[in-house]
């Protein structure tokens, strides 16, 4: 399985979503920097949800299982 992504941006509710086809053990790093926002939440699409403050740059997540996941920020 190749690692692919499809980016969809939804403007009305200010959610940024990306769709990933991942292999087991793949780590995704989001390009979020200190200047992006004060607080943000990430739904990794596999049942994991995290909230970060502006000091956390480039959040990462490793997927245990292969599949298609939608990451929402």
C-alpha positions in Angstrom: 0.0 0.0 0.0 1.3 3.4 -0.9 1.1 6.4 1.5 -1.1 9.0 -0.2 -3.0 12.0 0.9 -6.0 14.0 -0.3 -6.3 17.5 1.2 -9.8 19.0 1.7 -10.3 22.4 3.3 -13.7 23.2 4.7 -14.0 27.0 5.2 -17.4 27.6 6.9 -16.5 25.8 10.2 -12.8 26.5 10.1 -11.9 22.8 10.1 -8.9 21.7 8.1 -9.0 18.0 7.1 -6.6 15.7 5.3 -7.2 12.1 4.2 -4.4 9.7 4.5 -4.0 6.1 3.3 -1.3 4.8 5.7 0.6 1.6 6.3 0.9 0.2 9.9 3.5 2.1 11.9 3.5 5.2 9.8 4.0 8.5 11.7 2.3 11.6 10.5 3.7 15.1 11.3 1.5 18.1 10.9 3.1 21.4 9.8 1.7 23.5 12.6 4.0 26.2 14.1 3.9 28.4 17.1 2.3 31.2 15.2 -0.6 29.2 13.9 -3.1 29.7 16.7 -3.4 29.9 20.5 -5.0 26.5 21.0 -5.9 23.7 18.6 -7.3 20.2 18.7 -6.4 17.3 16.4 -8.7 14.3 15.7 -6.3 11.8 14.3 -9.2 9.7 12.7 -8.4 6.5 14.6 -10.1 7.3 17.8 -7.3 9.5 19.1 -8.0 13.1 19.9 -5.5 15.6 21.4 -5.6 19.3 22.3 -2.4 21.4 22.1 -1.4 25.0 23.0 0.6 27.3 20.8 3.9 26.0 22.2 3.5 22.5 20.6 4.9 22.6 17.1 4.7 19.9 14.6 2.4 17.4 16.4 3.0 13.7 15.4 0.9 10.6 15.6 1.8 7.0 14.8 -0.9 4.7 13.4 -0.9 1.1 14.6 -3.1 -0.2 11.8 -3.0 0.3 8.0 -6.1 2.0 6.6 -7.6 5.3 5.5 -7.8 8.0 8.1 -9.2 11.6 8.1 -7.2 14.0 10.3 -9.2 17.1 11.4 -7.6 20.2 13.0 
